[in-house]
Amino acid sequence: MAEQDGYGGFSPSVYGAPVAYVPPPVQTVMPAVPMMRPLSVGEILDRTFATYRKRFWLFVGIGTVPAIVIVLSSALRFIFLAVTHRTDQIRPGASPDALASAMGTMMLMQAYFLPATLLFLVAYGISHAATVDAVAKIAQGVPVDVGIAYNAIRGRWLRWTGIVLRQFWSLAWPLLPGIVILFAGIGLTKRIGAAGTAGMFLFAWIIMMAAIVLSVINFIRNSLAVVAGVQENLGVNAAMRRSKALVAGRKGRIFLALLMVYALQMVVGAVQLPLAIAATATRGGQHVATQALLLVVQFVTVALIAPVASIAFTFFYIDERVRREGLDIELMMQRSFAGIAPATQGTEI
């Protein structure tokens, strides 16, 4: 007969014997996979504003980078015009010579400050990528702040710049013929007279109105490129192709998002317009104070509005991948195969 232990089958703790504590197995817990489903445009826009309101200071902090760049470039432009005694403002009732001079100064300013424009595009591309990363982390329940968002995309600023420059070029090139005709009419004002200049302006306006449609379509086709680049670690060309594939057949949805951003800009423009009019009518210290106030409004505008489009594009990207590729199923399968238990259920992005 087998020898019995001294406890007769009872737990040693019954007899006061010490027992080593064996902790229960620890189950890895990570943020839940968000519940994803196809969303309507209204739901995407509602989710965009809800996310923006919930993490307002995070997104404003990310948006301050391009805001600082554009305000500094505008301040340099103002100082340059003051020092050189030039003006690029077209006042009501101005003579043809004054009009030509102002337009010439505008062209000169664009040439002088082209590096500032490129720097702004660089800052905007980096800010756009950081906003996309922040939205993705929020959707996954991962803590994020301004520093974390920028650190996640640093080292690849050339990629984001390349994508944004490609987007900008696709928006700008259809407008070039109309712009050339417009400035040609200004340059030939003295030769062709006021009637000839007006005719060239009308012709340029018709061409540019048609070109705007093509510009908007081009931009929409490439609008998800930065999001795809961040989320899928794609290069410039691959990100542009990915955006076109995701947007195919869905351009109207993203156009509504662009209209939303445009409406926000119009609201802010209604605030800036009286200041811009006052700047043309003031001189001396009042003019400087008005310009300074305009710079403050410009800073606030860029910091507040720039992240909105980035958030909306991120949600459109997620929605298209859910619709076309079953992104929600892919994420749940990854968690299942990895043996990771969800922390909660029922969370929606």
C-alpha positions, 0 to 999 in steps of 0.5 A: 500500500502506498505510503500516505503523507502526514496530512491525510490528504488535507491541505497543509494549511489546516495543520498550520504548515507554511505554504509558498504563495503561488500567484494566479496567472497574469493575463496580459491586458491591453486597451480594447479593440475599438468597435468599428463600423461604417459611418455616415459623413455626419457621424464622421464629422460629429466624431471629429468635433467630439474628439477635438473638444475632448482633447482640445489643448492637445490638438491646439498644442500640435497646431501651434507649430505651423501657426508660429511659422506663418505668423513669423513669415507674415511679420517679416513681410510687414517689416519688409514693406514698412522698411522699403515703403512699398504696399501690396494693398489695393485700395478702392478707387486706386488708379491703374498705375497704383493697381499695377504697382500693388500687384507688382509688389505682391508678385515680388513678395511671393518671390522673396518669401517663397522659402517662408511658404516652403517652411510653412508647408514643412511645418504643416506636414509635420503637424498633420502627421503628428495629429494623425498619430495622436488621433490613432493613439486616442482611438486605441486608448493609448496616452498621448500628449504633444511631445509624444505625438511629435516624437512618434513622427520625428526623423521622417519629416522629409516624407511628410514634407514630400507628401504635402508638397505633392498635395499642394502641387496637385492643387496649384498646377491647374490654376497656373494658366489663369494666374499667368494671364492675370499677371500678364494683363497687369504688366500690359496695363499701360499698353492695352489700356483699362478695357484690354486689362479688364478683358484679360482679367475676365478671361483669366477669371473664367479659366481659374473658375474651371481650374478650381474644380480640377484643383479640388478633385486633385486635392481630394484624391490625395487627401488621405496620403499623410494618414496612410503614410503615418498609419502604414509607414509608406513612402511618398509615392506609395502614400499617394497611390494608397490615398487614390485607391481609398478615395476612389468612389468616395470623393463627395464624402471628403468634399463635405469635410473640406466644406466644413473646414472652409466654413470655419475659415469663413467664420474666422475671415469675418473676424479678420475682414474688419481688421484688414479694412482698418489696416488699409485706412490707418497710418503710423502707430494705429497701422502697426497696432492693427497689423499686430492684432491681425497677426494674433488673429492669424496665429489663433486661426491656424492653431485652432483650425489646422488640426480639424481637417487632420482629425477628419481625414484620419477618421475617413481613412479608418472608415474606408479601411473598415468598409473596403478591407475589414480593418476591424476584423483584422485588428480583432484577429491580431489580438486573438492570435496574440492571446491578448485579452481586451480591457473593456468591451463596447468602446467605439472610436 
